Amino acid sequence: MWHRFGRCGWHTLTDALDNPDGDELLAVERAEADRARRAREAAERERRRPACTRCKAPFSDERWEEKARGCNDDGLCAGCSQPDADRKAREAAERERAAAEAAVAEAKRTSSWWRRS
């Protein structure tokens, strides 16, 4: 009788040398190693995931790809960048409106009653 390392129970010499379930055991061990490798890679990917500079929330995959491409690299997540974009758009519209009002006021100020068309 033989006791095989890594196996439970006692085996005869022919059973121990035959190794009938070695291929199945190898497949199970490879599957476990593959699952562990994928889990490590996923954990490493999450560890490298950038976070928003304002709210510290991790970026979504889409936002991370945008940051990697270099477009819209302000360091903010979508939730934080949208209010900033809205604020900037309001400020630009306000500047345009103020410039238009100033142009109209300047036109009224510089025109005289005899040059009106």
C-alpha positions in Angstrom: 0.0 0.0 0.0 1.2 3.5 -0.9 0.2 6.9 0.3 0.3 9.4 -2.5 1.2 13.0 -1.6 -1.8 15.3 -2.3 -4.3 12.4 -2.4 -6.4 11.1 0.4 -6.3 7.4 1.3 -4.0 4.5 0.5 -3.4 3.1 -2.9 -1.9 0.0 -4.3 1.4 0.4 -6.2 -0.3 -0.1 -9.6 -2.9 2.5 -8.8 -0.3 4.9 -7.5 1.8 4.5 -10.7 -1.2 4.5 -13.0 -2.3 8.0 -12.0 -5.9 7.6 -13.4 -7.2 11.0 -12.2 -4.0 13.1 -12.8 -5.4 14.7 -16.0 -8.6 15.7 -14.2 -6.6 17.0 -11.2 -4.3 19.0 -13.6 -7.3 20.5 -15.3 -8.9 21.5 -12.0 -5.6 23.0 -10.8 -5.1 24.9 -14.1 -8.7 26.3 -13.9 -8.1 27.4 -10.3 -4.8 29.1 -11.3 -6.5 30.8 -14.3 -9.4 32.0 -12.1 -6.9 33.3 -9.5 -4.8 35.1 -12.3 -8.0 36.8 -13.6 -8.9 37.9 -10.1 -5.4 39.3 -9.6 -5.5 41.1 -12.9 -9.0 42.6 -12.2 -7.8 43.8 -8.8 -4.7 45.3 -10.4 -6.8 47.1 -13.0 -9.1 48.5 -10.3 -6.1 49.6 -8.3 -4.8 51.5 -11.4 -8.2 53.1 -12.2 -7.9 56.9 -11.9 -10.3 58.8 -9.6 -12.0 62.2 -9.9 -9.9 65.0 -8.4 -12.9 66.6 -6.9 -15.1 63.8 -5.5 -12.6 60.9 -5.5 -15.0 58.6 -7.2 -13.4 56.1 -9.6 -13.7 56.8 -13.3 -16.1 54.7 -15.4 -14.5 52.6 -18.2 -15.7 55.1 -20.8 -14.3 58.1 -18.9 -11.0 56.2 -18.3 -10.7 55.6 -22.1 -11.3 59.3 -22.7 -8.6 60.1 -20.3 -6.2 57.6 -21.9 -6.9 59.1 -25.3 -6.0 62.6 -23.9 -9.3 64.2 -24.8 -11.2 66.0 -22.0 -8.4 65.4 -19.5 -9.6 67.7 -16.7 -9.3 65.0 -14.0 -13.0 65.1 -13.3 -15.6 62.3 -13.5 -18.7 62.7 -15.6 -20.8 63.8 -12.6 -18.4 66.6 -11.7 -17.5 67.7 -15.2 -21.2 68.2 -16.3 -22.0 71.0 -13.8 -18.7 72.7 -14.8 -19.5 72.4 -18.5 -23.0 73.8 -17.8 -21.5 76.7 -15.8 -19.0 77.5 -18.5 -21.7 77.5 -21.2 -23.8 79.8 -19.0 -20.9 82.2 -18.6 -20.1 82.1 -22.3 -23.7 82.9 -23.1 -23.7 85.7 -20.6 -20.5 87.2 -22.1 -22.1 87.0 -25.6 -25.2 88.7 -24.4 -23.3 91.4 -22.6 -21.1 92.0 -25.7 -24.3 92.3 -27.9 -25.8 94.7 -25.4 -22.6 96.8 -25.3 -22.5 96.8 -29.2 -26.1 98.1 -29.3 -25.5 100.7 -26.6 -22.3 101.8 -28.5 -24.3 102.1 -31.7 -27.0 104.2 -30.1 -24.4 106.4 -28.4 -22.4 107.1 -31.5 -25.2 107.6 -33.9 -26.7 110.9 -34.5 -30.3 111.9 -35.4 -29.4 112.9 -39.0 -27.5 109.7 -39.9 -30.2 107.3 -39.0 -31.2 105.0 -41.7 
